[in-house]
Amino acid sequence: MKILSPIIFLFISAFAFGQSNTVSAGGDAEGDNGSVSFSIGQVVYTSAQSATGNINQGVQQPFDVGVVTGVEELGINLSVYPNPTSGLLTLTVDQAETQPLSFELFDASGRSVASKDNLSASTQISLDAFASGIYTLSVYRSNKPVKSFRIVRNY
């Protein structure tokens, strides 16, 4: 019985992680009739069929929408909305600044895709020309980082 108990425990615990999987890629697709999220390289999935179509269900990886860690200067209150966005992003500075602020937008690979100097109290940033994905918006004062945001661009 002493040997059988650990074997039963290991057998049961092997099935305790039902929503974890390693995939090589994934994304979202949208059309006139709806939208779908997909994963590439997924080993396990289930299938459901009906007269109007079929669905292959599997594990989807969530993404985090939040503030990226960074240095935040005292006396500056920044906000970005809407996030996630489908095209137009607004960056607001709640406090009057004596030193000019600037921003730089980076794609997922760390490449700079947009920047602007001398921000106003409310700055509109157009993401219409960019593909859907996760971007990092970094705000600087005198070339020193103030705050960074993780931005999700979707369609």
Stockholm file with secondary structure:
# STOCKHOLM 1.0

chainA/1-155         MKILSPIIFLFISAFAFGQSNTVSAGGDAEGDNGSVSFSIGQVVYTSAQSATGNINQGVQQPFDVGVVTGVEELGINLSVYPNPTSGLLTLTVDQAETQPLSFELFDASGRSVASKDNLSASTQISLDAFASGIYTLSVYRSNKPVKSFRIVRNY
#=GR chainA/1-155 SS CTTHHHHHHHHHHTTSCTTCCCCSEEEEEEETTEEEEEEESCCCCEEEEETTEEEEECCCCCCCCSEECCCCCTTCCEEEESSSBSSEEEEEECSCCSSCEEEEEECTTSCEEEEESSCCSEEEEECTTSCSEEEEEEEEETTEEEEEEEEEECC
#=GC SS_cons         CTTHHHHHHHHHHTTSCTTCCCCSEEEEEEETTEEEEEEESCCCCEEEEETTEEEEECCCCCCCCSEECCCCCTTCCEEEESSSBSSEEEEEECSCCSSCEEEEEECTTSCEEEEESSCCSEEEEECTTSCSEEEEEEEEETTEEEEEEEEEECC
//
